[in-house]
Amino acid sequence: MEYELIGENLVIHLPEELDHHSCRDLQQDSESLLAENEIKRVVLDFSSTSFMDSSGIGLILGRYKRMQESGGDVAIYGAGRRTERLIKMSGIEKLVKKYEDREGALLK
């Protein structure tokens, strides 16, 4: 997992498998980065993700709730068909902004 701070954006490059084990680390790491920096948007990069279970949905919802509390938002990009289907079925697409690419997802 990689993290990038770009202006007021925290870009999280998600792993190939977004499951219970990876989500636990992602939650802890991102919470620390959000506490230490003034972030207005969390950008989740799904380009390398081929598997996501309910833990991934929980991670997205947790980041959404955290950003709502601080007046920010969450954006996603790079989701494949399988991941996009889960995002749609779970209702997450109504809560987060979806973009085709990284440039579109970043706050300018």
TAVEN-V929372 format. One record per backbone hydrogen bond with DSSP energy under -0.5 kcal/mol. CO is the residue of the C=O (numbers start at 1). NH is the residue of the N-H. E is the energy in kcal/mol with one decimal. If there is no record, write none. Layout:
CO:NH:E
CO:NH:E
This chain:
2:13:-2.7
4:6:-0.7
4:11:-3.0
6:9:-2.1
8:40:-3.1
8:41:-1.9
9:6:-2.4
9:11:-0.6
10:12:-0.6
10:43:-2.9
11:4:-2.3
11:13:-0.6
12:14:-1.0
12:45:-2.9
13:2:-1.2
16:18:-0.6
16:50:-2.6
16:51:-1.9
17:19:-1.1
18:53:-1.9
18:56:-0.5
19:23:-2.9
20:24:-1.6
21:25:-1.3
22:26:-2.5
23:27:-2.7
24:28:-1.9
25:29:-3.0
26:30:-2.7
27:31:-2.0
28:32:-1.9
29:33:-2.2
30:34:-2.6
31:35:-2.0
32:36:-1.8
33:37:-1.2
37:39:-1.2
40:73:-2.0
41:10:-2.5
41:43:-0.6
42:44:-0.6
42:75:-2.8
43:12:-3.2
43:45:-0.6
44:46:-0.8
44:77:-2.0
45:14:-2.0
46:49:-1.6
51:18:-3.1
53:56:-1.2
53:57:-1.2
54:58:-2.4
55:59:-2.3
56:60:-2.3
57:61:-2.6
58:62:-2.5
59:63:-2.4
60:64:-2.5
61:65:-2.6
62:66:-2.3
63:67:-2.4
64:68:-2.4
65:69:-2.0
66:70:-1.0
67:72:-3.3
68:71:-1.0
73:42:-2.2
74:97:-2.3
75:44:-3.1
76:99:-2.7
77:46:-3.0
80:84:-3.1
81:85:-2.1
82:86:-1.7
83:87:-2.3
84:88:-2.3
85:89:-2.9
86:90:-2.2
87:91:-0.5
87:92:-1.1
87:93:-1.2
88:91:-1.1
91:94:-1.5
92:95:-2.1
92:96:-2.2
97:76:-2.7
99:78:-0.6
101:105:-1.4
102:106:-1.3
